[in-house]
Amino acid sequence: MNSSSILDPESFSEERSRARIGIFDSGVGGLTVLRELYRQLPCESILYFGDTARLPYGTRTAGEILQFVREILTWMVQQRVKMVIMACNTSSALALEAVRSEFNLPILGVILPGARAAVERGRRIGVIATPATAASNAYRRAILEMDPAVAVWQVGCPAFVPLIEQGRIDDPYTCEVAREYLAPLLQQQIDTLIYGCTHYPLLGPVFRSIVPDSVQLVDPALHVVAAAASELELLGLRNTRPPWPTRFGVSGSPQQFAQLSVQWIGHTPSVEKVSLPATLCQPVPLESGE
């Protein structure tokens, strides 16, 4: 083999472009982002990870979320992904800024793209999210930074992710819970509703049956994938060759994930059990006069 070909910048660039995009979520919610990737970026190869052994993330502490994200990203870097999409609002709210400075690859979150889309559509914005995302005020801050005149209300919805992961989307109890969570937002006469968790688009028909037709529903999955497309273009990392089959990994039961995901991706995926690498928690640096 000619050694010069190993170092050829063009060959390296092509290899890098062919690398997978990593997506992760606590469970099946990130499949809403995966479906958008298939639609908007059909040539890209994907690595999907669901941290099903530790879901739901929405009731975890910020420290736990940061540790989980570091472990997932460390594993994804080992798999040589070229970009990571946090298909998880809780992770985006609590860990995105910290890990961007620790890992040398593009990492996209769902909150800013979702907030931007909502501000472009409405003036009275409701956010349904996990308790951790709602408590972080990440959506409120992002929206008000873009337009301080917009009104924002947030509701934490702890029951949604477990119900979705249990496959209870058509259960009458799920509709009852949704009515209860949405009531305070509808009382405020919202004109826009953000799905503040990537699981929530899976409940789209339930929400549509409850909120008035005049309320616009914002799915951040659409907008984070559009942002990913722009970033890949900017970095010269768009893949133009046929993609590899999507790889699926989970920390919990592969069989349970495969069975649950069929209705969202149209086939039974081959799912591998992944043991994440342990990472040491990095202490927050103390401020100094240096």
SVG drawing of the C-alpha trace seen along z (x, -y; Angstrom):
<svg xmlns="http://www.w3.org/2000/svg" viewBox="-60 -43 64 52">
<polyline fill="none" stroke="black" stroke-width="0.4" points="0.0,0.0 1.3,-3.5 1.9,-5.3 1.0,-8.6 -2.6,-7.4 -3.0,-6.9 -2.2,-10.6 -4.2,-11.9 -6.4,-14.7 -9.1,-14.0 -9.3,-10.4 -9.4,-11.4 -12.2,-13.9 -14.3,-11.3 -13.9,-8.8 -14.9,-11.5 -17.9,-12.4 -19.0,-8.8 -18.9,-8.5 -22.2,-8.1 -24.2,-10.8 -24.8,-9.8 -28.2,-10.3 -29.1,-9.5 -32.1,-9.7 -33.3,-8.0 -35.5,-5.7 -37.6,-5.6 -38.3,-9.3 -35.3,-10.0 -36.8,-8.0 -38.8,-11.1 -35.4,-12.7 -34.2,-9.6 -37.3,-9.7 -36.5,-13.3 -32.9,-12.4 -34.2,-9.7 -36.4,-12.3 -34.1,-15.3 -30.7,-13.6 -31.3,-10.3 -27.7,-9.7 -26.4,-9.9 -25.6,-6.8 -26.8,-6.8 -25.8,-5.4 -28.8,-5.5 -28.4,-4.9 -31.2,-4.7 -30.3,-4.8 -33.2,-2.6 -31.7,-1.1 -31.8,-4.6 -34.9,-6.2 -36.8,-8.4 -34.2,-11.2 -36.7,-13.9 -36.7,-13.0 -32.9,-12.8 -30.6,-15.4 -28.4,-17.7 -25.3,-15.8 -26.7,-12.5 -27.7,-13.7 -24.2,-15.2 -22.5,-11.9 -24.8,-9.9 -24.2,-12.2 -20.4,-12.1 -20.6,-8.3 -22.7,-8.2 -20.5,-10.7 -17.3,-8.9 -18.8,-5.7 -19.9,-7.5 -16.5,-9.1 -15.1,-5.5 -17.5,-4.6 -16.0,-7.4 -19.2,-9.4 -18.7,-12.8 -21.5,-14.6 -23.9,-14.0 -27.5,-15.1 -28.8,-15.1 -32.3,-13.9 -33.2,-14.6 -34.4,-17.9 -33.4,-17.1 -29.8,-16.4 -29.8,-19.5 -31.0,-21.7 -28.7,-20.4 -25.5,-19.1 -25.1,-20.6 -22.9,-23.6 -20.6,-21.6 -19.9,-18.7 -19.4,-20.9 -16.2,-22.2 -15.1,-18.6 -15.6,-16.8 -14.0,-17.7 -16.9,-17.2 -20.1,-19.1 -22.9,-18.4 -26.4,-19.8 -29.2,-20.1 -32.9,-20.4 -33.9,-23.4 -32.5,-26.3 -33.9,-25.1 -37.3,-24.4 -37.4,-27.8 -36.5,-29.6 -39.3,-27.9 -41.8,-28.7 -40.9,-32.4 -41.4,-32.6 -44.9,-31.2 -46.5,-32.6 -46.7,-35.2 -48.2,-33.0 -46.1,-29.9 -46.7,-26.9 -44.1,-24.3 -44.7,-20.7 -41.6,-19.0 -40.1,-16.6 -39.9,-18.0 -36.1,-18.5 -36.4,-20.4 -39.2,-22.5 -37.3,-23.3 -34.2,-24.3 -36.2,-27.1 -34.1,-26.4 -36.9,-27.0 -38.1,-30.1 -34.6,-31.6 -34.0,-30.8 -37.4,-32.2 -37.1,-35.4 -33.6,-36.0 -34.9,-35.9 -38.0,-38.0 -38.6,-39.5 -42.2,-40.4 -43.3,-36.8 -45.2,-35.2 -44.1,-31.7 -45.7,-29.1 -44.1,-25.7 -45.6,-22.5 -43.6,-19.5 -45.2,-16.2 -43.6,-13.3 -46.1,-10.6 -45.7,-11.0 -42.3,-9.3 -43.1,-6.2 -46.5,-5.8 -44.9,-6.1 -42.1,-3.6 -44.8,-1.2 -46.6,-1.4 -49.8,-3.0 -50.2,-5.8 -53.8,-4.8 -54.8,-4.1 -57.7,-6.3 -55.7,-7.1 -53.0,-8.7 -55.6,-11.1 -56.9,-11.9 -53.4,-12.7 -52.7,-14.8 -55.9,-16.9 -54.8,-17.5 -51.3,-18.7 -52.5,-20.9 -55.3,-22.5 -53.2,-25.3 -51.7,-26.2 -55.1,-26.3 -56.4,-28.6 -53.6,-31.0 -55.0,-30.9 -51.6,-29.8 -51.3,-30.0 -48.2,-27.7 -47.3,-24.5 -43.7,-23.2 -43.1,-19.5 -40.3,-19.9 -39.4,-16.2 -38.6,-14.1 -41.0,-11.4 -44.0,-13.8 -44.6,-13.8 -45.5,-10.2 -48.6,-11.6 -49.4,-14.0 -52.9,-12.7 -53.7,-12.8 -52.6,-16.5 -54.4,-17.4 -57.6,-16.0 -57.3,-18.3 -55.9,-21.6 -57.8,-24.0 -56.9,-23.8 -55.7,-27.4 -52.8,-26.3 -49.6,-25.5 -47.7,-22.5 -43.9,-22.8 -41.8,-19.6 -38.1,-20.5 -37.0,-17.3 -37.8,-18.9 -35.7,-21.9 -32.7,-20.3 -32.2,-18.1 -32.4,-21.2 -29.7,-22.7 -27.6,-19.5 -27.9,-19.7 -26.6,-23.2 -23.8,-22.3 -22.7,-19.4 -22.8,-21.6 -20.7,-24.2 -18.1,-21.7 -18.0,-19.9 -19.2,-16.6 -22.3,-15.8 -22.2,-12.2 -22.9,-11.7 -22.5,-7.9 -25.1,-5.3 -25.6,-5.1 -24.9,-2.1 -27.8,-0.5 -28.6,-2.3 -27.0,-0.8 -29.1,-0.7 -27.7,-0.3 -29.4,-0.4 -28.3,-0.1 -31.3,1.9 -33.3,4.7 -32.6,4.9 -35.8,7.0 -38.0,4.5 -36.6,1.6 -36.9,3.4 -40.5,4.4 -41.6,0.9 -39.8,-0.9 -41.4,1.1 -44.5,-1.2 -42.2,-4.3 -39.7,-3.1 -41.7,-0.5 -39.6,2.6 -38.0,4.6 -34.5,3.3 -31.5,5.3 -30.5,3.9 -27.3,4.4 -26.7,4.3 -24.1,1.6 -22.0,1.3 -21.1,-2.3 -17.5,-3.3 -17.3,-4.6 -16.1,-8.2 -14.9,-10.2 -17.0,-13.2 -15.0,-16.3 -15.0,-18.8 -16.3,-22.3 -13.2,-24.5 -12.9,-27.1 -12.7,-30.7 -9.3,-32.2 -7.6,-35.5 -5.2,-34.0"/>
</svg>
